[in-house]
Amino acid sequence: MWRKSNNLVGFINFITFLLSIPILGGGIWLSSRATQTDCMKFLQWPLIIIGATIMVVSLMGFAGSCYRITWLLWLYLFVMFFVIAALFALIIFSYSVTSKGSGHPVLNRAYLDYSLSDYSGWLKDRVSDDSYWMKISSCIRDAKVCRKLGVGAGGFSEAADTFYRRHLSPIQSGCCKPPTACGYTYVNETVWDPSGAQVMVTDADCARWSNDQSQLCYGCDSCKAGVLASLKKSWRKVAVLNIIVLVLLVIVYVIGCVAFRNNRRIDNDEPYGENRMTKSQPARIQF
C-alpha cells in the first residue's frame, strides 16, 4: 500500500516539477531582457516566485515519497498545506475584487462603453494609483493597441457605420476613442472631431481626449475602466484555472498524507520486529 501511494505522489510531483521549468524560465527571461517594458517588469517577479515555489515543493515531494524520507515528506506536506491555503485565499480574493463593474451598451453601437464609477474596491484603487497607471498606460502604448484599430483596406480608414459595428475590446473602447456620450464626430478609428458635439456633457473624459496619437484617451477614466474590465475577464479565467489546480493539490495532499502515515507506520514497526526476533531467537536456543 505504501509503495503505491509513494510512487503516485512521486510521479505527480515529477510532472509538476517539469511544468515549473517553463514558468521559472519565462520569469528569468523577462528579467534578463535588455529592453523590457514596464509591463514585463511588473510580471517577472510573480512568475519567478510561482515557478520557484512549485519547483522546490515538487522536489521535496518527489524525494520524500520515492526515497521514503519521512521528515522530508512531512516538510513537503507542511509547505503544501500553506500553498493550498494561499491558493484558496487567492481564489476568494479574485472573485471579491472582480464582483462589480461591466460595460454599458450604447445605442447603434456594437461595442460597449466603460465607466470607472462602476468599479470599486482594491482593484480600482490599484489601477487608479498614478504610479501603477503610468506602468499600465506604458504597456498599452508599447502593445500598440490603438494603432491596430486601423484595419481599413489599402491603408484607408473605414466608414463610420462600419466602425460602429465593430466589437472592440474593453481597452480599445476605453482608451482609443472618446466616450460616446461626448458626441464627437468620427473621422477615423483614432481621430474624432470635437466640434461636432451637439449636447452638453459633464464627463471629464471629453476634455481629456486628444487626437494626438501618443495621448488619445490614455489619461481618461474610461481607459482605466477598460483596463479593469479586461482584468476582470482575465482574473476570472485565472480563478477557474486556480480552482482546478486547487482540486488537484488537495488530491495530492491527501495521497501524500497517506504515504506519510504509512512511512511512519513502517518506521515504527521495523524496530519492533527486529527486537522481537532477537528476543525470540535466544528463547528457541534455550528450549
N, C-alpha and C positions, 0 to 999 in steps of 0.2 A: 504493500500500500504506500509506504513512504517513498519507495523508488518512483512510483508513478506520479505522485504529487510533486516530488522534487524535480523530476525530468520535465514535467509540464511547466512548472514555474521557470525552470532554466530556459526552456525553448521560447516561451513568451517574452522573457526579458532579453533574450538574444535578438529577437525581432525588433523590440523597442530600441535596443542599442543601435541596430542598423538604421532605424528611422531617425535617430537623433543626430546621426552624422551629417546629412544634408542640412538640417536645421542649424546646427552649430557652424557648419561650413559657410552657410549663407550669411550668418551674422558676422563672421570673421572677414568674409569677402567685402561686405559693406563697409566695415570699419577700416579696411586697408586700402580702399579706393582713394586715389589722389584727389579727384574732383567729384565729391559726393554732395548731393543736395541736402538741405536741412531736413527734408522728408526722410531720406535714408539714415541720417544721423539719429533721427527720432525713433527709427525702427531697429537699429542694430543691436542695442543692449537687451531688449526683450528677447530677441532671437537667440543671442548668446546665452543668456541666463536660462531660458527654457531648454535649449539644446544641451547645455552642460548638466543641468539638473537631471534630465531624463537619462543622459549617458551614465552619470555616476550611480543613480539609483538602479538602473538596469544592470550595471556591472556588479553591484552588491548583491542583487537578487540572483543573478546568474551564478556567481561564485558561491554564495551561501547555499543554494539549492543543489547544484551539481557536485560540489565537494563536501557537502554535508557539514558546513561550518556553522554551527548553531548560533554563535554570538553574532556573526555577520548577517545571518538570516534574521536575527532579532533586530539588528540595527536597520536592516532593509525594511522590515515591517513598521518600525518606529517612524522612519522617514516617510514611508509610503502613506501612513496614516495622516500626516500633516499635508502631504501633497493632495490627497483626496479631499481633506477638509478645505484646503485653499482653493481647489478647483470647484468645489461645491459653492463656496462663498463667491467665487468669481462669476458663476452662472447666475446666482441670485442678484449680484450687483449689476450684471449686464442687462438683465431684464428690468431691473428697477430704474436704471438711468435712461433706458430707451422706451419707457412706457408711454411717454407723451410726445405729441408732435407728428404732423403729417402734412402733405401737400394739399393745396386748395385748387379745386377745379376752376377753370376760367372759361367764360362764355366764348364759344367759337375758337377754342384753342385745344389742341391735343395734349399739350404739356401742362404741368401744374406749376403754380406759384408757391413760394415758401416764405413764411413769416417767422422771425426769431421769437416773437412773443408767444408762439405756440409751444415752445420748449421751456423747460425749467430744470433746476437741479444742478448736480455736479458737472454733467457733461456740457451743459450750456455755459456754465461759468468757466470751464476749462477752455472751450473754444473761443469764448469772448475775451479771454485774457489777451492783452496786447502782445506779450512775448510769444505766446503759443500761436496767436493768429498770424504773426509775421512768418513763422515757420510753415504754417499750413498754406497761407497765400503764396509763399515761395514755391511750395510743392505744386500748386495749381498752375502757376506760371511756367515752371520747368516742364510740366507734363504737357503744356500747350493744349489744354483742354478746350479753350475758347477758339484757338486757331483752327482746330479740327472741325468746327462748325461749318466752315466754308467748303461745302461739298458740291457746289454748282459745277456743271459740266463746262469744260473749257476755261475754267477759272472765273466764270461769271457767277454773280450772286443769283440765288434762286428767288422766285417771286414770293411776295408776302404771304399769299394764301398757301403756298407750298410749305413755307417755313412754319406757319401756324399749325399745320397738320403733323409736324414732326413730334416725336416722343423724345423730349430732351431728358437727360439725366438731371437729378436734383442740382448738381454743381453747375451744369450748363445753364439751367434755367435761372438759378440764383445769382451766378457770377458773371455770365456772358451777355446778359441783356438786362434792361431796366425792368422793374416790376410793371406788370400790365396796367395796374391802376394809374400809373403816371400818364398814360395816354400818348406816349411818344410815337412818332411815325416811323415805321420800318423803312430803312434804306438798304441795309444788307444784314447779314447774320450778326454782326458785332458793331454796327453803326446805326444809330437811331437819331431822328431829328426831334429835339425837344420843343421846337416852335409849333409842332402840330398838336400839342396838348390843349384840349378844349375844356378840361374840368379842373376844379380846384382840388388839389391833392395835398394832404398833410404828411404824406410818407416822406421821411427824411432821406430815404434811398434815392428819391428822384433827383435831389440836389447832389448826391454823391456820385451818380452815374457820370461817366466820362467816355467820349468817343476815342480818347487816347487808348490805343491797343495795349499799352502796358498798364493801364489803370482799370478801364471798364468799370465793373461793379465789385472789384476785389475788396473795397472798403465798405461795402453795403452789408446791412444786417441780413438781407435776403441771401447773400453769398454764404454767410455764417450758417443760416438756416438750411441752405442746400447741403453744406458740409455735414451738418447734424443729421439730416435725412439720410445721407449716404452712410454715415457712421452707424445709424440705427439699423439699416439693412445689413451692413457688414457684421455688426456685433450680434445681431440675431442669428445670422448664419454660423458665426463662430460659436455662439451659445449652443446651437444644435449639435455641432461637432464636439463641443466640450461635454455635452450630455452623453454622447456615445462613448467618448474616452473615459468619462467617469464610470459608466457602467462596466466597461472592460477592466478598469483599475480595481473596482470593487471585487469583481470576479477573481482577478489575480491576487488581490489581498486575501480573500477567503481561502484560496488554494494555498497561498503562502503560509497562512496561519495553520492549516492542516499539516503542511510539510514541517513547520517549526515544532508543532506539538509531537509529531511522530519522531522527529530527530531527538527531542528531549526524552521521549519515552525510551528510545533505543540507548541513548547515552546513560540513562538511569538504570536500565535493565542489564547492560553488559557487565558492569562491576559486580552486580548482584549474582549474575550467572557464574562469573569466574570464581567468586568466593564460595558459592555453593558447590562447585566442582572440587575445589581444593579441600573443602571440609568433608565432602563425601568420599573422596579417594582414600584418605587415611582410615576412615571407618571401615571401608571394604577390605583394606590390607589387614587391619587388626582382626577382622572377623575371619 
